[in-house]
Amino acid sequence: MSHLMMGGYALYVWSAYGFAAAMLAIILVTMTKRRKQTRKLLQQWFKQ
Amino acid sequence: MRAKIAFFSDPIDTMWKFLYYMAAPKNFYHTTRAWLPLLKYGALLFLPIGLGWGLFFAPPDYQQGDAFRIIYLHVPSAFLSLSLYTVMAFLSVLLLVWRIKLAGLMMTMVAQMGALMALLALITGGIWGKPMWGAWWVWDARLTSELILLLIYLAIIATRSAFDNPDQGDKLAAIMVLIGLIDLPIIHYSVYWWNTLHQGATLSVFAKPKIAAPMLYPLLISLLGFALYCGWVILYKARNELLLRERRQQWVRDVVEQGLV
């Protein structure tokens, strides 16, 4: 529990790590989504 | 004498051969497929280890207490925002001088990650600064020049996306990369040239680290983790864009049909 409190600086430490985690996760989600879109797009394109 | 030159020219020769081999989109795509899992699992291994170690096991700082743990995000992202720009500069030369189009594509992907790293550095720096300096932001030399770097990154990305023709867009972006390169030594030396609030370098090539070992090791592991993550994302996105750009080529059709997308 004392680890989570970060010596009183919990707000700052966890908001920094939270922002970083969110950013890194969103990057991964968007890049895989775009990949799937690309796959679909190319498959359609080549069917023609 | 001739034997001496041959000894040195062979590895360089191999390097150039490899570069020209990889400059062909089809070769690049197929060769880098094996690199992706290395980068991915490396990142997924080292990021949690570095950050977890830094958050829970490194000793607290005698002045800053636990607030210093933001360093494990701030330093890697700041460092990468600069080193990725250097990579972009190298790629821009490959594009403008050697006309390697793939370098132009890679440069765009690197710019995206570089911008995000600069953003992360600025935000984590501001969050760190509030309890330590009493301010979310100051117009100090390093902070200001890093903000300018973010703006340069955004300008490069915006310029590139303004062009439908990727060849033209990449070339103009490449020129902008080289113009913006001046910001890098300004950021790096800002803490020496000016009387700044931001502290000086903790790590340098020539001096011993100014940070205690139990705090240093998770920092280096975090840095490695972030670097591998950036490498993974850049390569992943570049391969994706390459398929789109080269869709008129037979090799792309083969890749799609073989399910290797």
Interface residues (C-beta under 8 A of the other chain):
Chain A: H3 M6 G7 G8 Y9 Y12 V13 S15 A16 Y17 F19 A20 M23 L24 I27 L28 M31 R34 R35 T38 R39 L41 L42 Q43 W45 F46
Chain B: L47 L51 L55 F56 P60 G65 D66 A67 R69 I70 L73 H74 S77 L116 L119 L120 I123 T124 I127 W128 K130 P131 Y229 V233 Y236 K237 N240 L243 L244 R247 V252 R253 V256 E257 V261
